[in-house]
Amino acid sequence: MAKRRLSICLVILGLVIAYAVVVPWFSDVNDRVTNFAAARQAPSVEFWFGTDSAGRDLFVRIASAIRTSLLVALASALLATLIGVLVGTLSALAGGWIDRIVMRLADAANALPHLLLGIVIVALFRGNVVAIVLSIALTHWVQVARIVRSEALSLREREYISAAVLAGASKLHVLRTHILPAVAPQALIAIVLLLPHAVWHESTLSFLGFGLPPHEPSLGTLLEEARSSLLLGGWWTLVFPAGVLVITTVSVAVAGSALRTLTIPPKPSKVPL
């Protein structure tokens, strides 16, 4: 069942990515050039997804928006996972009071509202893609750090690692040779599971006006532009970007859940004797 869900989601994601790459590449329409004579036209043979309030083709503009949102989300997920893996492994290997302090700092970071903290970070550098990536990564590394730390603590008690330490191996050698390769599957799953969260956060920040500038197509900026068009009857300006956002994030989330099920087998239940 998990394999089937993963296969279906990968096919859907492949189609979405192909749409995001192929359409802007081969289209002769510039998604940033305005044409107010064609503003707010309903979906038709000429404009499959209609046009926005500036007369831009939404079929091409949504494809560019998906590409931008996915690139920002992927960079954010990679950075958050990198921070979480480093903090989790180093905290587990250090142990003692260092481990306790790091985990209390992680609790403090996790207690802060993610969206509010992200808005504060992005508001300092409004319209900066690097600031958006940092705001998402710095609010999503805690769960990765906890999972990796738990796995590293379990590995630290294994006999082969104890034998390596007794043989004179340094902590850096143990980290590089044994710990990091063992937590790599967890890191891969974390990246996949963080992608939909990153897409939603980027879209929310751009929708609220703190993310990418209005001329830069992303799913958040398109949804923000749809607010005024929706009141004038332009339902397509909201339906198509929102539909693509939901399809993309749900597909990634289901694929990540199925990948976790296939990668991490369930623990056997204890049967009383």
VOPAGU-2260 file (C-alpha; in pm, 1 decimal, decimal comma):
REM VOPAGU-2260
SITE   aa  ch    i         X         Y         Z
SITE  MET   A    0       0,0       0,0       0,0
SITE  ALA   A    1     281,2     240,7      87,2
SITE  LYS   A    2     457,1     160,8    -240,8
SITE  ARG   A    3     140,5     235,8    -434,2
SITE  ARG   A    4      92,2     570,0    -257,1
SITE  LEU   A    5     454,9     658,3    -319,0
SITE  SER   A    6     430,0     567,9    -688,7
SITE  ILE   A    7     112,2     771,0    -740,2
SITE  CYS   A    8     256,0    1074,1    -560,8
SITE  LEU   A    9     581,6    1055,0    -755,9
SITE  VAL   A   10     386,9    1049,4   -1083,8
SITE  ILE   A   11     184,7    1355,1    -975,7
SITE  LEU   A   12     497,5    1539,6    -862,3
SITE  GLY   A   13     670,5    1449,1   -1186,9
SITE  LEU   A   14     383,8    1602,7   -1383,8
SITE  VAL   A   15     387,0    1916,1   -1167,4
SITE  ILE   A   16     764,1    1958,0   -1204,5
SITE  ALA   A   17     743,4    1894,8   -1578,9
SITE  TYR   A   18     471,8    2161,0   -1602,3
SITE  ALA   A   19     685,1    2404,6   -1402,1
SITE  VAL   A   20     993,4    2345,8   -1617,8
SITE  VAL   A   21     857,2    2288,7   -1967,2
SITE  VAL   A   22     588,9    2558,9   -1991,2
SITE  PRO   A   23     805,9    2864,8   -1907,1
SITE  TRP   A   24    1093,4    2724,3   -2112,6
SITE  PHE   A   25     900,6    2668,7   -2436,0
SITE  SER   A   26     637,4    2938,7   -2400,4
SITE  ASP   A   27     685,2    3256,6   -2603,4
SITE  VAL   A   28     484,7    3452,8   -2343,3
SITE  ASN   A   29     671,0    3672,0   -2094,5
SITE  ASP   A   30     491,8    3623,8   -1762,7
SITE  ARG   A   31     607,1    3967,2   -1640,1
SITE  VAL   A   32     483,7    4175,1   -1935,3
SITE  THR   A   33     147,0    4337,7   -1864,3
SITE  ASN   A   34    -137,8    4363,0   -2114,2
SITE  PHE   A   35    -428,6    4546,7   -1953,4
SITE  ALA   A   36    -639,8    4500,2   -2266,5
SITE  ALA   A   37    -660,1    4128,5   -2177,0
SITE  ALA   A   38    -704,7    4179,3   -1801,0
SITE  ARG   A   39    -921,5    3934,3   -1604,8
SITE  GLN   A   40   -1023,6    3715,7   -1896,6
SITE  ALA   A   41   -1191,9    3390,2   -1800,0
SITE  PRO   A   42   -1035,9    3054,2   -1895,0
SITE  SER   A   43   -1063,0    2992,7   -2268,3
SITE  VAL   A   44    -887,3    2819,7   -2555,3
SITE  GLU   A   45    -641,7    3108,4   -2578,6
SITE  PHE   A   46    -584,1    3140,0   -2203,8
SITE  TRP   A   47    -631,2    2799,5   -2040,0
SITE  PHE   A   48    -619,5    2934,7   -1683,3
SITE  GLY   A   49    -741,6    3284,0   -1771,0
SITE  THR   A   50    -550,6    3606,3   -1708,7
SITE  ASP   A   51    -483,8    3813,5   -1398,4
SITE  SER   A   52    -562,8    4180,0   -1332,3
SITE  ALA   A   53    -259,1    4284,4   -1539,4
SITE  GLY   A   54    -349,6    4066,5   -1837,5
SITE  ARG   A   55     -75,2    3808,3   -1781,8
SITE  ASP   A   56    -135,7    3447,2   -1883,3
SITE  LEU   A   57    -195,7    3250,5   -1562,2
SITE  PHE   A   58    -108,3    2918,1   -1723,8
SITE  VAL   A   59     249,1    3039,0   -1777,0
SITE  ARG   A   60     264,9    3247,0   -1460,6
SITE  ILE   A   61     154,7    2959,0   -1234,0
SITE  ALA   A   62     422,4    2735,5   -1388,5
SITE  SER   A   63     688,1    2996,9   -1305,0
SITE  ALA   A   64     538,0    3033,0    -956,5
SITE  ILE   A   65     564,0    2658,9    -887,8
SITE  ARG   A   66     928,7    2660,6    -990,9
SITE  THR   A   67    1008,1    2954,4    -761,8
SITE  SER   A   68     818,0    2813,6    -462,8
SITE  LEU   A   69     969,4    2466,3    -497,8
SITE  LEU   A   70    1324,8    2602,5    -527,3
SITE  VAL   A   71    1278,9    2819,2    -216,8
SITE  ALA   A   72    1119,7    2528,1     -29,3
SITE  LEU   A   73    1395,7    2285,6    -131,1
SITE  ALA   A   74    1670,0    2526,1     -20,2
SITE  SER   A   75    1488,2    2582,8     310,7
SITE  ALA   A   76    1436,6    2209,7     372,9
SITE  LEU   A   77    1801,9    2131,4     295,5
SITE  LEU   A   78    1929,4    2403,4     529,0
SITE  ALA   A   79    1688,2    2309,0     809,2
SITE  THR   A   80    1786,9    1943,2     780,5
SITE  LEU   A   81    2157,3    2028,9     778,6
SITE  ILE   A   82    2119,5    2236,7    1095,3
SITE  GLY   A   83    1908,6    1968,1    1261,7
SITE  VAL   A   84    2151,3    1686,5    1176,2
SITE  LEU   A   85    2453,7    1880,9    1301,4
SITE  VAL   A   86    2285,4    1992,3    1623,2
SITE  GLY   A   87    2135,1    1648,6    1693,7
SITE  THR   A   88    2451,0    1444,8    1632,1
SITE  LEU   A   89    2687,8    1683,0    1810,7
SITE  SER   A   90    2452,2    1710,7    2108,5
SITE  ALA   A   91    2423,5    1331,5    2138,2
SITE  LEU   A   92    2799,1    1276,9    2111,9
SITE  ALA   A   93    2882,1    1553,4    2359,9
SITE  GLY   A   94    2631,5    1432,2    2618,1
SITE  GLY   A   95    2618,3    1563,7    2973,9
SITE  TRP   A   96    2543,3    1926,8    3043,7
SITE  ILE   A   97    2607,7    2028,7    2682,4
SITE  ASP   A   98    2332,7    1795,0    2563,7
SITE  ARG   A   99    2092,9    1929,7    2826,7
SITE  ILE   A  100    2161,5    2293,8    2736,2
SITE  VAL   A  101    2123,4    2229,4    2363,5
SITE  MET   A  102    1791,8    2051,4    2414,8
SITE  ARG   A  103    1659,4    2332,1    2635,4
SITE  LEU   A  104    1754,9    2581,1    2364,9
SITE  ALA   A  105    1572,6    2360,9    2114,9
SITE  ASP   A  106    1265,1    2363,9    2340,5
SITE  ALA   A  107    1281,0    2743,2    2355,9
SITE  ALA   A  108    1307,9    2769,0    1976,9
SITE  ASN   A  109    1020,1    2525,9    1932,1
SITE  ALA   A  110     800,5    2722,3    2174,2
SITE  LEU   A  111     813,9    3034,6    1957,0
SITE  PRO   A  112     536,0    3070,1    1695,2
SITE  HIS   A  113     698,4    2973,0    1366,4
SITE  LEU   A  114     503,2    3212,7    1148,0
SITE  LEU   A  115     556,0    3508,2    1381,4
SITE  LEU   A  116     929,8    3442,6    1405,0
SITE  GLY   A  117     947,7    3401,8    1027,3
SITE  ILE   A  118     771,5    3735,8     975,7
SITE  VAL   A  119    1017,1    3908,0    1209,8
SITE  ILE   A  120    1316,1    3767,3    1021,0
SITE  VAL   A  121    1179,2    3841,7     674,1
SITE  ALA   A  122    1057,4    4191,0     769,6
SITE  LEU   A  123    1419,1    4294,5     830,1
SITE  PHE   A  124    1511,2    4205,5     468,7
SITE  ARG   A  125    1182,1    4228,7     281,1
SITE  GLY   A  126    1185,7    4076,9     -66,5
SITE  ASN   A  127    1514,9    3894,2      -6,1
SITE  VAL   A  128    1506,6    3525,6    -103,8
SITE  VAL   A  129    1793,7    3443,4     135,1
SITE  ALA   A  130    1595,0    3591,3     424,3
SITE  ILE   A  131    1293,4    3377,2     334,1
SITE  VAL   A  132    1507,3    3062,6     323,8
SITE  LEU   A  133    1666,7    3148,4     659,1
SITE  SER   A  134    1331,3    3227,8     820,6
SITE  ILE   A  135    1192,7    2886,6     721,9
SITE  ALA   A  136    1508,6    2691,9     805,9
SITE  LEU   A  137    1558,8    2855,3    1146,9
SITE  THR   A  138    1202,8    2765,4    1250,9
SITE  HIS   A  139    1198,4    2402,2    1130,3
SITE  TRP   A  140    1526,9    2244,9    1240,8
SITE  VAL   A  141    1416,5    2147,7    1592,7
SITE  GLN   A  142    1217,5    1835,7    1503,7
SITE  VAL   A  143    1497,9    1710,7    1281,2
SITE  ALA   A  144    1748,9    1764,9    1563,2
SITE  ARG   A  145    1533,8    1568,4    1808,6
SITE  ILE   A  146    1489,9    1272,9    1573,8
SITE  VAL   A  147    1858,7    1262,5    1481,3
SITE  ARG   A  148    1966,4    1299,8    1844,9
SITE  SER   A  149    1744,7    1007,3    1947,0
SITE  GLU   A  150    1892,6     792,3    1669,8
SITE  ALA   A  151    2247,5     899,7    1757,4
SITE  LEU   A  152    2195,4     819,4    2127,4
SITE  SER   A  153    2076,9     473,0    2029,8
SITE  LEU   A  154    2376,5     420,8    1802,1
SITE  ARG   A  155    2620,2     542,2    2065,1
SITE  GLU   A  156    2534,1     242,8    2282,5
SITE  ARG   A  157    2597,9     -13,0    2006,7
SITE  GLU   A  158    2881,1    -257,1    2060,2
SITE  TYR   A  159    3072,2    -174,9    1742,8
SITE  ILE   A  160    3083,9     195,0    1833,1
SITE  SER   A  161    3198,8     113,7    2185,9
SITE  ALA   A  162    3467,1    -108,8    2035,8
SITE  ALA   A  163    3577,4     174,8    1804,5
SITE  VAL   A  164    3605,4     415,1    2098,2
SITE  LEU   A  165    3801,6     161,2    2302,9
SITE  ALA   A  166    4032,7     111,8    2006,0
SITE  GLY   A  167    4118,4     483,0    2018,0
SITE  ALA   A  168    3883,9     626,5    1755,6
SITE  SER   A  169    3809,1     996,1    1807,8
SITE  LYS   A  170    3458,1    1134,2    1832,8
SITE  LEU   A  171    3503,3    1301,1    1496,0
SITE  HIS   A  172    3593,9     966,5    1340,1
SITE  VAL   A  173    3292,9     798,3    1501,5
SITE  LEU   A  174    3071,3    1081,2    1381,4
SITE  ARG   A  175    3197,2    1069,8    1023,8
SITE  THR   A  176    3225,0     691,9     988,1
SITE  HIS   A  177    2933,9     552,9    1190,6
SITE  ILE   A  178    2681,4     815,1    1305,0
SITE  LEU   A  179    2626,3    1028,1     995,1
SITE  PRO   A  180    2583,0     733,7     751,5
SITE  ALA   A  181    2335,2     575,7     993,3
SITE  VAL   A  182    2119,8     889,8    1025,3
SITE  ALA   A  183    2128,6     966,4     650,2
SITE  PRO   A  184    1791,2     792,6     583,9
SITE  GLN   A  185    1633,7    1001,2     860,1
SITE  ALA   A  186    1778,2    1315,6     703,0
SITE  LEU   A  187    1638,5    1223,0     360,5
SITE  ILE   A  188    1292,7    1165,4     503,8
SITE  ALA   A  189    1316,8    1494,4     695,3
SITE  ILE   A  190    1390,3    1683,7     373,1
SITE  VAL   A  191    1087,8    1532,2     200,1
SITE  LEU   A  192     857,3    1595,3     496,3
SITE  LEU   A  193     980,1    1953,8     536,4
SITE  LEU   A  194     910,6    2043,9     173,4
SITE  PRO   A  195     531,5    2094,7     207,7
SITE  HIS   A  196     581,4    2297,4     526,8
SITE  ALA   A  197     834,4    2515,8     346,9
SITE  VAL   A  198     601,0    2567,3      49,9
SITE  TRP   A  199     316,1    2668,6     280,8
SITE  HIS   A  200     537,4    2907,3     479,0
SITE  GLU   A  201     678,4    3073,0     166,8
SITE  SER   A  202     326,9    3108,9      27,3
SITE  THR   A  203     198,5    3252,1     355,2
SITE  LEU   A  204     482,6    3503,0     385,3
SITE  SER   A  205     436,9    3617,2      24,7
SITE  PHE   A  206      58,8    3631,0      68,8
SITE  LEU   A  207      99,8    3856,3     372,7
SITE  GLY   A  208     335,8    4084,0     180,6
SITE  PHE   A  209     655,1    3988,2     366,1
SITE  GLY   A  210     793,6    3740,4     113,0
SITE  LEU   A  211     883,3    3781,6    -250,6
SITE  PRO   A  212     801,9    4110,3    -429,3
SITE  PRO   A  213     472,7    4124,4    -625,9
SITE  HIS   A  214     641,5    4112,1    -966,8
SITE  GLU   A  215     816,0    3784,2    -877,0
SITE  PRO   A  216     578,8    3493,8    -949,9
SITE  SER   A  217     531,4    3250,5    -661,3
SITE  LEU   A  218     225,4    3070,2    -532,5
SITE  GLY   A  219     202,3    3317,5    -244,6
SITE  THR   A  220     219,8    3629,4    -461,5
SITE  LEU   A  221     -39,3    3486,8    -701,1
SITE  LEU   A  222    -277,7    3418,6    -412,6
SITE  GLU   A  223    -221,1    3770,7    -280,8
SITE  GLU   A  224    -300,8    3916,3    -624,2
SITE  ALA   A  225    -616,5    3703,7    -640,0
SITE  ARG   A  226    -777,3    3882,6    -345,4
SITE  SER   A  227    -875,3    4190,1    -544,0
SITE  SER   A  228    -964,7    3996,3    -860,4
SITE  LEU   A  229   -1188,0    3759,4    -665,8
SITE  LEU   A  230   -1412,3    4046,2    -556,1
SITE  LEU   A  231   -1455,6    4140,7    -923,2
SITE  GLY   A  232   -1560,6    3789,4   -1024,3
SITE  GLY   A  233   -1220,5    3652,6   -1123,0
SITE  TRP   A  234   -1261,4    3316,6    -949,0
SITE  TRP   A  235    -997,9    3154,0   -1170,7
SITE  THR   A  236    -722,5    3373,7   -1025,6
SITE  LEU   A  237    -772,8    3196,6    -692,6
SITE  VAL   A  238    -888,5    2848,2    -793,0
SITE  PHE   A  239    -596,0    2750,8   -1016,7
SITE  PRO   A  240    -304,9    2874,1    -795,4
SITE  ALA   A  241    -471,3    2734,9    -481,8
SITE  GLY   A  242    -542,8    2403,9    -655,1
SITE  VAL   A  243    -182,2    2368,1    -768,5
SITE  LEU   A  244     -62,0    2456,9    -417,1
SITE  VAL   A  245    -283,6    2192,6    -255,0
SITE  ILE   A  246    -195,4    1923,0    -510,5
SITE  THR   A  247     178,3    1988,5    -475,2
SITE  THR   A  248     193,0    1998,9     -96,7
SITE  VAL   A  249     -40,6    1704,2     -40,9
SITE  SER   A  250     152,1    1491,5    -291,2
SITE  VAL   A  251     484,5    1570,9    -124,4
SITE  ALA   A  252     343,8    1506,4     223,9
SITE  VAL   A  253     190,5    1170,7     127,0
SITE  ALA   A  254     510,6    1071,6     -55,8
SITE  GLY   A  255     716,9    1157,2     252,5
SITE  SER   A  256     486,3     956,0     478,2
SITE  ALA   A  257     502,7     655,4     244,2
SITE  LEU   A  258     881,1     686,6     218,0
SITE  ARG   A  259     911,5     689,1     596,2
SITE  THR   A  260     695,1     376,9     618,2
SITE  LEU   A  261     911,1     194,8     364,4
SITE  THR   A  262    1244,3     312,4     506,3
SITE  ILE   A  263    1176,0     270,9     877,4
SITE  PRO   A  264    1003,8     -62,0     949,5
SITE  PRO   A  265     764,0     -67,4    1245,0
SITE  LYS   A  266     898,6    -200,0    1571,7
SITE  PRO   A  267     776,4    -549,3    1658,0
SITE  SER   A  268     513,5    -552,5    1927,6
SITE  LYS   A  269     596,5    -726,7    2251,7
SITE  VAL   A  270     396,7   -1042,3    2304,2
SITE  PRO   A  271     353,4   -1136,0    2671,5
SITE  LEU   A  272     480,8   -1481,6    2754,2
